[in-house]
Amino acid sequence: MSFNFPSFCSHIFPFEGISPAKVAFLLPLIAPDLRSFVRGETVFEAGTGIRKIGFVVNGECEVVRITSDGGDFPMNLLHPYDSFGVLSLFSERGRYPTVIRAKKKSEVLFLKRDDVLLLIRENRDVALNFITFLAGRAVFLNEKVAALSGASAEEKIASYLFVAYKKAGCDTFALNCKQASEKLRLSRASVYRALDALAAHDLIRYGEKQITILDPQGLERKSS
């Protein structure tokens, strides 16, 4: 089945609320790039010289944070119509600490920065959609920073473990305390004290490099 670009655009944020007639006028002005990726292949890495935005067409991609020791920390999953790379379009920053990898065989649509800027110049609604998207991200990040800065070590670890539990999809999964301490900016001792406290409340059970969530609902309440 051939890719229907106009139909796909009706589901992604740059064209939200824009009439089909206006979308039909805008699309011939740009050159979308549809690419396929196999499982584990790097889809996007900001700071490599090519500034573009990507949209998942089908399959599933994973946002991975590269830790200081060169390891990987999965952060989020991207599904069809989800986007990535928006900040790289407008930021002069060099490399970012995250990369996008194909979780399974996937297709991704890319728009280059020049094409995005052309769309913004041609249509004020496209410009407003980008502003709205970036404002939403800023609010989300501010809320995360406020939550982390005001939370205790125990609450931070509870939140960290609950997110990891949801991503793992099972009660028992690997735990790297060094990565947790770096991500949450806690000392290793604080991480272990928080784990001990959560275990004492029968929320978790942990051993060497492995943790089991005993009470997911209780852990979620502790993290809020």
C-alpha positions as CSV (number, residue, x, y, z in Angstrom):
1,M,0.0,0.0,0.0
2,S,1.4,3.4,-1.0
3,F,2.0,6.1,1.6
4,N,-0.8,8.7,1.7
5,F,1.0,11.8,2.8
6,P,-2.0,14.2,2.9
7,S,-4.0,11.7,5.0
8,F,-1.0,11.2,7.4
9,C,-0.6,15.0,7.8
10,S,-4.2,15.3,9.1
11,H,-3.0,13.3,12.2
12,I,0.3,15.2,13.1
13,F,0.5,18.4,15.1
14,P,1.9,20.9,12.5
15,F,-1.3,20.6,10.5
16,E,-3.8,20.3,13.4
17,G,-6.9,22.4,12.8
18,I,-5.9,23.3,9.2
19,S,-8.4,22.7,6.5
20,P,-7.7,20.0,3.9
21,A,-7.7,22.7,1.1
22,K,-4.9,24.6,2.9
23,V,-2.9,21.4,3.6
24,A,-3.2,20.5,-0.1
25,F,-1.8,23.9,-1.0
26,L,1.1,23.6,1.4
27,L,2.3,20.0,0.8
28,P,3.7,20.5,-2.8
29,L,6.0,23.2,-1.3
30,I,8.0,20.7,0.7
31,A,9.9,17.5,0.1
32,P,9.1,14.8,2.8
33,D,11.6,12.0,3.3
34,L,10.1,8.6,4.2
35,R,12.6,6.1,5.5
36,S,12.6,2.5,6.9
37,F,14.5,1.3,9.9
38,V,15.2,-2.2,11.2
39,R,15.0,-3.1,14.9
40,G,17.9,-1.5,16.9
41,E,18.9,0.9,14.1
42,T,19.5,4.6,15.1
43,V,16.7,6.7,13.6
44,F,17.8,10.1,14.9
45,E,20.6,11.7,16.8
46,A,20.5,15.5,17.3
47,G,23.7,17.4,16.8
48,T,24.9,15.4,13.8
49,G,24.6,18.3,11.4
50,I,21.2,17.6,9.9
51,R,18.3,19.5,11.5
52,K,15.0,17.9,10.9
53,I,11.8,16.7,12.6
54,G,10.6,13.1,12.5
55,F,7.2,11.5,12.7
56,V,6.6,7.8,13.3
57,V,4.5,6.4,10.4
58,N,4.4,2.8,11.6
59,G,6.2,0.6,14.0
60,E,7.6,1.7,17.3
61,C,10.7,3.8,18.2
62,E,12.4,4.3,21.5
63,V,13.9,7.5,23.1
64,V,17.1,6.4,24.7
65,R,19.3,8.5,27.0
66,I,23.0,7.9,26.8
67,T,24.5,7.8,30.3
68,S,27.9,9.1,31.3
69,D,29.4,5.6,31.2
70,G,28.1,5.1,27.7
71,G,25.2,2.9,28.7
72,D,21.6,3.2,27.5
73,F,18.6,4.3,29.6
74,P,15.1,3.9,27.9
75,M,13.0,7.0,28.5
76,N,9.9,6.8,26.3
77,L,8.3,5.0,23.4
78,L,7.1,6.7,20.2
79,H,4.1,5.3,18.3
80,P,2.5,6.3,14.9
81,Y,2.0,10.1,14.6
82,D,4.4,10.9,17.5
83,S,7.1,13.3,16.7
84,F,10.8,13.9,17.7
85,G,13.5,16.4,16.9
86,V,11.5,19.6,17.2
87,L,14.0,21.3,19.5
88,S,16.8,20.6,17.1
89,L,15.1,22.7,14.5
90,F,15.3,25.9,16.5
91,S,18.2,25.3,19.0
92,E,21.8,26.1,18.2
93,R,22.9,23.6,20.9
94,G,25.3,20.8,19.7
95,R,24.8,17.2,20.7
96,Y,21.9,16.1,22.9
97,P,22.1,13.3,25.4
98,T,19.3,11.3,23.8
99,V,18.9,9.3,20.6
100,I,16.0,7.7,18.8
101,R,16.2,4.0,17.9
102,A,13.8,1.7,16.2
103,K,12.2,-0.6,18.8
104,K,11.0,-2.8,15.9
105,K,10.8,-2.4,12.2
106,S,9.5,1.1,11.6
107,E,8.9,3.8,9.0
108,V,9.6,7.4,9.8
109,L,8.7,10.6,7.9
110,F,11.3,13.4,8.1
111,L,10.9,17.1,7.3
112,K,14.0,19.2,7.0
113,R,14.4,22.5,8.8
114,D,14.1,24.6,5.7
115,D,10.8,22.9,4.8
116,V,9.4,23.5,8.3
117,L,10.4,27.2,8.1
118,L,8.7,27.5,4.7
119,L,5.5,26.1,6.1
120,I,5.7,28.5,9.1
121,R,6.2,31.5,6.8
122,E,3.4,30.4,4.5
123,N,0.7,29.6,7.1
124,R,0.2,31.3,10.5
125,D,-1.7,28.2,11.8
126,V,1.3,26.0,11.2
127,A,3.4,28.6,13.1
128,L,0.9,28.7,16.0
129,N,0.9,24.8,16.1
130,F,4.6,24.8,16.6
131,I,4.5,27.5,19.3
132,T,1.7,25.6,21.1
133,F,3.7,22.3,20.9
134,L,6.9,23.9,22.3
135,A,4.9,25.8,25.0
136,G,3.4,22.5,26.0
137,R,6.8,20.9,26.3
138,A,8.1,23.8,28.3
139,V,5.2,23.5,30.8
140,F,5.7,19.7,31.1
141,L,9.4,20.1,31.8
142,N,8.9,22.9,34.3
143,E,6.4,20.6,36.2
144,K,8.9,17.8,36.1
145,V,11.7,20.0,37.5
146,A,9.4,21.4,40.2
147,A,8.4,17.9,41.2
148,L,11.9,16.6,41.3
149,S,13.4,19.6,43.1
150,G,10.7,19.5,45.8
151,A,10.6,15.8,46.3
152,S,12.4,13.7,48.8
153,A,14.9,11.1,47.7
154,E,12.4,8.4,48.6
155,E,9.7,10.1,46.4
156,K,12.2,10.5,43.5
157,I,13.2,6.9,43.6
158,A,9.5,5.8,43.9
159,S,8.7,7.9,40.8
160,Y,11.8,6.5,39.0
161,L,10.8,2.9,39.8
162,F,7.2,3.3,38.8
163,V,8.1,4.7,35.4
164,A,10.6,1.9,34.9
165,Y,7.9,-0.6,36.0
166,K,5.5,0.7,33.4
167,K,8.1,0.6,30.7
168,A,9.2,-2.9,31.6
169,G,5.7,-4.3,31.6
170,C,6.5,-6.8,34.4
171,D,7.0,-6.8,38.1
172,T,10.7,-7.8,38.1
173,F,13.3,-5.9,36.1
174,A,17.0,-4.9,36.2
175,L,18.0,-1.9,38.3
176,N,21.2,0.0,37.9
177,C,21.7,2.2,41.0
178,K,24.5,4.1,39.4
179,Q,22.3,5.2,36.5
180,A,19.5,6.0,39.0
181,S,21.8,8.2,41.1
182,E,23.1,10.1,38.0
183,K,19.6,10.6,36.5
184,L,18.1,11.8,39.8
185,R,21.2,13.7,41.0
186,L,21.3,11.7,44.2
187,S,24.2,10.2,46.0
188,R,24.5,6.4,45.8
189,A,23.9,6.3,49.6
190,S,20.7,8.2,49.2
191,V,19.5,5.8,46.5
192,Y,20.1,2.8,48.8
193,R,18.4,4.5,51.8
194,A,15.4,5.2,49.7
195,L,15.3,1.6,48.4
196,D,15.5,0.4,52.0
197,A,12.6,2.7,53.0
198,L,10.4,1.5,50.1
199,A,11.2,-2.1,50.9
200,A,10.4,-1.6,54.6
201,H,6.9,-0.4,53.5
202,D,6.5,-3.6,51.4
203,L,6.4,-1.6,48.1
204,I,9.4,-3.3,46.6
205,R,11.9,-6.1,47.0
206,Y,15.4,-5.6,45.7
207,G,18.6,-7.5,45.4
208,E,21.8,-7.2,43.3
209,K,20.9,-5.4,40.1
210,Q,17.3,-6.6,40.2
211,I,14.1,-5.2,41.7
212,T,10.6,-6.5,42.1
213,I,7.6,-4.2,42.5
214,L,5.3,-5.7,45.2
215,D,2.7,-2.9,45.3
216,P,2.5,-0.8,42.1
217,Q,-0.4,1.3,43.4
218,G,1.3,2.1,46.6
219,L,4.5,2.9,44.7
220,E,2.6,5.3,42.5
221,R,1.0,7.0,45.5
222,K,4.4,7.4,47.1
223,S,5.8,9.0,44.0
224,S,3.0,11.7,43.7
